Amino acid sequence: MEEKIIAAIIVSTIAFFTIYAFTPILIKFLEKRNQTVKDANKIGNVMIPRPGGISIFIGIVASEITLYFFFPISEILAIIITSILGFSVGIIDDRKVMGGWFKPVALAFCAAPILLLGVYDSNLDFPLFGSVKIPSLYLALVVFMIPITGNTLNSIDVLNGIVSGFTTIASFALAISLFILQNYEIGIACLCLAFASLAFYKYHKFPSRIFPGDSGSVMFGATYGVIAIVGGVEVIAAIAILPAIINSFLFLSSVKKIVEHREIKNPTLHTDDFKLKSTDDNHAPITLVRLLVAKKPLSEKQICNEILKLTVFSGVLAIITAFMMRVEI
C-alpha cells in the first residue's frame, strides 16, 4: 500500500505541474504563430490560442508512463496507447475540419488496444442487480464506448472552462469510486487524468487564456472511457458524466444525425448585455446550455457554474453507487 501511495503522489504531481508549467509556454508559442480563434461569447475581437491539447497530451502521457514503471500491467499500457490515439484523432480535426462521422469512426479504432491486450471484463456490473454476463455484446460496448466518451466530452466543450472543469470533477469522482472498489492501480491512473484536467482548468476557466481544441477534449474523453473499461466501472463512469450524456442525447435527438458541431446552427443568441439566451429558431439543436437559458438569459460564467454544479451532483451519485457496489462484493 505504501508503494501505491508514493506512486499516486508522484504521478499526480507530474500530471499537474507538467501542464501547469508548460501551458503558459504553449500559449505564447501559439500566439506567435497566430494559431488563435475568436471567443464568440466575448465582446470585441477576443482571440484565444488553440489547441491546448498539446499541453494536455504531454501531462497525461508523461504521468501515465511514469505509473507504468511502478505497475507494468497491461491495463495501464492500454490507457497510455488509447490516450495517445485519442489525442491523434483530435489533433487531426484541429488541423483540418473533418466530416461529422470522422471522430466516431476514428475513435472506434482507438479501442483496439483494449481488445488486443484483453484488458476488459465482459461482466457488466450494476448496483443492486449485480453482474450481467454479456461476452459478445460487451465487445461491441468496448468499441462504442470510446467514441461515446470522446464525443460526449467534445460536445460539451462550448464555453470557457466547461470541459476541463467537467473532466476534473468527473475524474476525481471516478478515482474515488475505484479506490472504494479497491482497484487501486486504475484509481491512480484516473488521478493522472483528474490532476491534468485540474491544471489545465487554471488557464481554461473563465475568462479563458487557451482553448483545449478537439485534441484536448477528445483526449479527455478517450482517456476517461478507457479507464472506465479497464477498471470495470462503466456504469459508475456513465453516472459521473451524466450532464454531458444528457447534452449529447438532446443534441442527437433534435438534429437526428451525426454532424460536426461547427456545421450546426447556434442554439443560443446574445442579449444586448452579451448574456446568452435561447434562440427562437426551431431548427436549432437542443442542448444543455439552451435548456439552462430557456427561462432567462445567463452570463457565460453563470452557465459554466450551473453545469459544474450538475457535475458535482452526478459525481456524488457515482460515489454513492460505488459504495452500493462495494457492499455487494
C-alpha angles and dihedrals in degrees: 000000000000090000091052092051091050091048091049092052094046098047093042089052091049093048094049104040096039090060094036091055100036101045096071088052090050091049091056092044093052092045092053090052092046091240093152137124132205117263098230094199098056128087111250130008099316109173120199127195116248146221105036089168088097090068092044090051093053094048098046097042094045092051095043092049089051089051090052089059088057095043112018096194129142093242093064091044089055090051091052095048095043091049091052092048091048091053090049091055091049097046090052089055090047091054096043127015105241130196123277093261096053100084097044093048095042092046090052088063088050087070090067095095090056092054097039093049091043093227098152138089114223090211111097111211121217129180114253093359096062125211125345117204110221105153099166097033091049092062088060089047090056091052093048099041098068092052089045096052093038094052094037094059091039091055094053092054093100106115138036112292099354103115095040094044091043092051091047094055096041093046094050089049091050092046091052089049091052090050090050088054089047094242091137103165094053090041089058089048088055090052087061089059093043096052092041092055091043091055092048091048087065088070099028100051120102116325093031122218092187138013121224094221122203089300090062101039095042091048090051089053097043092049092047091049096050091047089053092051100045090042092052092231101116095137093047090048091052091051091051093056096038095128090056091046090051089049091053092045092051091048096048094043091053098040093037093205141061110262136160107265091232089064098058131090115261109260091206138052134202124250122217090269089049098252119141123253134174117270121239091221107117090201093059114100124258113242138169090257091052090052092050093054095039093097099041138346116272133192119249091252092050091052091049091051092050093051092048090050089054089050092053089052091050091047091054090050089051092053091048088051090053090054090051091051091046091057090054093054 
